[in-house]
Amino acid sequence: MPKKNTNYPQLRAKMALLGYTSEELSWEAGLSSQSLCCRLSGCTDWRLDEIYRVCRVLEIPPAEIPAYFPPGQLRPGAGRWKS
């Protein structure tokens, strides 16, 4: 699968606004640093539970998720957000 052309600029801006490094966010959201890095770089699809955990930490309301995680589609049965 080719690398996706996204680096989640709004999500990174929200992290910076709240003073989170990727390592701190990964810890608070229960992800490994490597997992978060792979998702922020677009190499790995986000799982929905990961999106919700990151949104909880960064206080992103559900209605604003598409602004931070540009929508694509969900893989049927996989629970993954394809951006």
HELIX and SHEET records of a PDB file:
HELIX    1   1 PRO A    9  LEU A   17  1                                   9    
HELIX    2   2 SER A   22  ALA A   29  1                                   8    
HELIX    3   3 SER A   33  LEU A   40  1                                   8    
HELIX    4   4 LEU A   48  LEU A   58  1                                  11    
HELIX    5   5 PRO A   62  GLU A   64  5                                   3    
HELIX    6   6 ILE A   65  TYR A   68  1                                   4    
SHEET    1   A 3 TRP A  46  ARG A  47  0                                        
SHEET    2   A 3 ARG A  80  LYS A  82 -1                                        
SHEET    3   A 3 GLN A  73  LEU A  74 -1                                        
END                                                                             
